[in-house]
Amino acid sequence: MDLVIKAAARALAAGDALGALNGVALRDDAPALALRGIAMAQLGDLPRAKALVRSAARAFGAKDAVARARCIVAEADIALASRDLGWPVKTLAAARATLEAHGDRVNAAHARYLQARRLLLIGHLDEAERLLDGFDTTLFPPASSAAHALIVAGIAMRRLRTKTARTALANAQRAALHAGIPGLASEVASASRLLDTPAARLIERGEERLLLLDEVEALMASNALVIDACRYAVREKGIVVPLATRPVPFMLVRLLAQAWPADVPRDTLIARAFRMKHADETHRARLRVEIGRLRTMLGALADIAATKHGFVLLPHRASEVVVLARPVDEEHASLLALLADGESWSSSALALQRALQRALQRALDALASAGKVQSFGQGRARRWTMPPMPGFATALLLPMPLPID
């Protein structure tokens, strides 16, 4: 490796993209193409970066397997930054294996982090944890340690383990300061702010208030029966009844919880759950069927009793019934939560979190018509984005695929 390439690589490792470009901007050999691609990625020109890194991989060819594997890792990093989560996971895993076999532990670790971050974004927390389990970061550069700690914090926040998240973020902050990379320090600071911004809204006996993430954690550990409208589930002290695929029963239990300890009139339940303005006997019959199904689902946690005018929720053990809702009521709020990180997402990446591609496209079109999201590009290159939602954390909304609102 010549001195210019070495100097450019050191500049990139320190986050100095312009310094790296000064040395390799006019060169077209494979190492220079790779470094130019990484530099362009650091400067935010992701399409150009992707093209340069691909050109470098082709230029290296099969004879230089390690360099080609590094290019694959760089392309996966660019794809992750542009929220194109459909890139071939097996290719990245093969590149990681190649790097490990040739002793390039730093780049192999980066490939592992990319795999874990992708799994974190699409809500596969168990798989992300398995990738990081037992991984010792003390032998790696500070930037790698910071990246590892950020992923640990992300998993902890989605699992509502705020103490673990704060510890991981403190570790990430120290490592980022040691690395001296401004972009990395900014990412750590942004993640840290999530712990100090409202993550959800508590609805209890007709009153509402915003909760921080640690307050949500405390609520989940309390004796309350929690109707979780962020994750579409009913919870009580470790018992979880998932209702993400059952929108009508979930709407019914939410309405009953919001009115608790009072009952809810039948016509109100029909109007809200079935979206019917006028109820007849067929709708009342359907309501009885859905209430019966809901009783069965909630058997271990609560009963639903009929009253003169409607139905009332009767918890078995809980002394309180509360609803945990999103910080703001917004149609397609869970979709907006995905886009609120400020990155540009492909439709295929959003579909990994959403229920149905066709319903997703209708939701995106509706949001675009309302001016709440915007798209650029055509066909497979089309991307969706929006400005970050000011003042609200979205981590609580992203732990699992959610149905279209």
Secondary structure by P-SEA (a helix, b strand, c coil): ccaaaaaaaaaaaacaaaaaaacccccccaaaaaaaaaaaaaacaaaaaaaaaaaaaaaacccaaaaaaaaaaaaaaaaaaaccccccaaaaaaaaaaaaaacaaaaaaaaaaaaaaaaaaacaaaaaaaaacccccccccaaaaaaaaaaaaaaaaaacaaaaaaaaaaaaaaaaaaaccaaaaaaaaaaaaccccccbbbbcccbbbbbcaaaaaaaaacccccccccccccccccbbbbccccaaaaaaaaaaaaaccccccaaaaaaaccccccccaaaaaaaaaaaaaaaaaacccbbbbbcccbbbbbbccccbbbbbcccccccaaaaaaaacccccccaaaaaaacccaaaaaaaaaaaaaacccccccccccbbbbbccccccccccccccccccc
